[in-house]
Amino acid sequence: MAALLTAETSDYSRAMATVSTDAQAEEAMLIEQAQRSSKRAFEALYRLHIDRVYGVCLRMTGNVSEAEDCAQDAFIQAWNKLHLFRGDSAFSTWLHRIAVNSVLGRMRKSKREQERIMAVSDETPPRLETGDSGELRDLSDAVNQLPEGARNVFVLHAVYGYSHDETGEMLGIATGTSKAQLHRAKRLLAQQLKQEGFEA
């Protein structure tokens, strides 16, 4: 019986590896066609990757509308820069880097706009309180409450599984800074969730 189970497991593993290899070969073919200006091939790549790219943008921005804009911008940039993709990393990683840069660029622009508005206005913006509104319901809300730097590192490293080296490269920070921001994110998440009544 054990031998039969081992054989079935081995067959399943080989079948899954074949599926994975087939998917990689299909993606490589689509990339090659898209690099030769095939919009249909790029549309297929878009359908394969939009969910994960949008997920990265949503978790980093915490805003559906912003995430949609950033994801759209990422794919426009990917189309324009596709000739630069050489396969040194996975296509999904390359796309995520573009998406992260799109989010960071939008955040910088938004901050500059807010600073200009505040310079013109005499009004003091309302202070956002964290933890006493009773609206923090789950981990996703808690992640959205994190400071930008800690949130970005947490999303890329803890949620999407990038190494600290890869995370640092995407965000333009040192590996040590990525580690420090992750530690900060975990500490703040634990505090927020404790305030909401979740046990650590």
Sequence and secondary structure as in RCSB ss.txt:
>XXXX:A:sequence
MAALLTAETSDYSRAMATVSTDAQAEEAMLIEQAQRSSKRAFEALYRLHIDRVYGVCLRMTGNVSEAEDCAQDAF
IQAWNKLHLFRGDSAFSTWLHRIAVNSVLGRMRKSKREQERIMAVSDETPPRLETGDSGELRDLSDAVNQLPEGA
RNVFVLHAVYGYSHDETGEMLGIATGTSKAQLHRAKRLLAQQLKQEGFEA
>XXXX:A:secstr
 HHHHHHHHHHHHHHHHHHHHHHHHHHHHHHHHHHTT HHHHHHHHHHHHHHHHHHHHHHH  HHHHHHHHHHHH
HHHHHHGGG  SSS HHHHHHHHHHHHHHHHHHHHHHHHHHHHHH  S      SSSSS   SHHHHHHHS HHH
HHHIIIIIIT   HHHHHHHHT  HHHHHHHHHHHHHHHHHHHHHTT   
